[in-house]
């Protein structure tokens, strides 16, 4: 979601902040702005749309100063307009904000009652206004910001800049991530390490409730109770934060192509293929676990739905899957002998993080499956399992999804081993099947040109249905989500057996139906449902292996033939054509593949 950058530098900061904001574009945004302090006075520039518009504005109206804050905004309160763009300035204070101030109306009314006026529709302007009010009453910037923070309810990452203070930024976090970078006589603040990587490899992560006074000499950090706090200095791996398209037209295309490599990397971190045994970290022991709760949002929740099949079939371990945004509000009963597993690419997803905190004191162990090992979820978990996908920039998750599936599959195999449901030889056979996946995924990616031809026709559809049975049902959901996200075509995923319980009413000659049907134990059932579609003139795209296509391909609109794969791991392989289908359809429609409208990469507000 919104991106934040702050710099106390030795050089003009506007160009530095603009470049750092470009590294946060992947989060999604609809306006941007920068404020600086020059000769003791605040000034700012804001623009709607892409960062190129802000860059153009800075050419015509340069912004000088060696202290500054910048922001990319994803609209919540108030539409994407210049007045609603950050930074917000009220008198001597400018503020950028990621999150939602839940009590802003109360604060707005209080401030309006004493004569303050507002220019925007945002919740953020009330933060600037309240701080300015405290300054006029005689408080110092540090005192005014601290007093303001004490009044705020909700989730936020905040950065303050002041008139007359060219060597001070004040940062605060509650529910949204914020990192402080250490330079040589310079200091930096960013939403994540990716923004800061070109400037420093030394980072301190603020913890929940922290606020910090940042000067060029260093940083003073205080916890939510106002006590001085010591937070660890971490060295980030610059290579791990590199953001390049490497010759691809889109980040999504690059990240789809990277999947064989990163899936192999994920396997190698949790299994020894040479010894054909699992090597998950100490602490992963399911012997006394009687139930799992898997919690996530969006694509990650579909990874959990696939994993449910694995845990229950491999290990006989009962599994509940919950959407994170609903989980804590229904107050689910949790057992002290169960584990709660939370899955998130960023490790900062607001709903999933809130669900983790709800479960933390109620279960035996909290486990996070994340791509960012330094994230809030990782730091607050008993056990962290990084998925090793590398930086994922495209808003529509691809390589993170298949790496999540891979790590969850390995975790399920460990559960089977601990529960005595699989012998070492059976585990070895499963690992052999997993080890074959990277090569099979490479083969699937070579279907790209064929899929592009199909997508040219699919792009003309207004509605598309996706079907699958068993563990392929979540892949149908994921395929539909991908198509919706980046092509804006209405799509729905269904369990094949549910077709005749309603969705079949939608079928006609204008509705393409994508059927994921590897030749497994459920193949005949799935094909039966497919025939029901074809009997009603539905246009079927069958995705199967050579045997499946040979048996059932006749009469379909078209087919995609994947290599044969171990049935239990077919969902990982079938994710590739689902992604490519969405990608090439979006290309055919001319939509913004990497930054689709209204979407953010990391959803850090509820």
WOPELIN-V69113 format. One record per helix or strand of 2 or more residues. SS is the DSSP state (2 for helix, 1 for strand). FROM is the first residue (numbers start at 1). TO is the last residue. If there is no record, write none. Layout:
BEGIN
((SS/FROM/TO) (SS/FROM/TO))
END
This chain:
BEGIN
((1/3/8) (2/14/22) (2/25/27) (1/31/38) (1/41/48) (2/51/60) (1/67/73) (1/88/90) (1/93/101) (2/104/113) (2/124/136) (2/141/149) (1/154/162) (1/169/175) (1/179/182) (1/187/190) (2/193/196) (1/202/205) (1/211/215) (1/218/222) (1/228/229) (1/233/235) (2/238/241) (2/251/257) (2/259/270) (1/271/272) (1/277/278) (1/291/296) (2/298/315) (1/319/323) (2/324/330) (1/338/344) (2/350/359) (1/365/370) (2/376/379) (1/383/386) (2/399/418) (2/424/435) (2/437/445) (2/448/458) (1/463/468) (2/472/487) (1/490/495) (2/496/501) (2/503/506) (1/512/516) (2/523/534) (1/539/545) (2/546/552) (1/558/562) (2/567/589))
END
